[in-house]
Amino acid sequence: MGIANDLERLAELHRSGAISDAEYASAKARALGETPQAARNAVVHWLHALRRSRTDAWLGGVCGGLAPATGLPAWLWRLIFVLFVVCGGTGLLVYVLMRILVPKDDGVIAMGDNAFRAS
């Protein structure tokens, strides 16, 4: 009954005007364990923006491409993959799948409606 009471309190706050429509929808989604649409869109955008690096590549550019996307340095990604290879081999499988599925960086820098090709 905890979730039902929480949802009723949220609805009451919404009806009284204490919280906005967006706040109500977000809180309701969190209470029900759903991912809000904005968070799903951010993850999808991040996955579509992921590219293998052409400049910071030892084998296939996977770690060099993960570095700018996550904020972790490429050497740390390389170490993580090596540790996963040593501890069961899953790192090799993930690396090979990413090498196949993640496209190479095309050198285009998108800025709003304009796109520039990096040299």
Summary of the structure (lengths in Angstrom):
residues: 119
radius of gyration: 21.2
end to end distance: 60.8
largest distance: 60.8
contacts: 279
relative contact order: 0.09
helix: 62%
strand: 8%
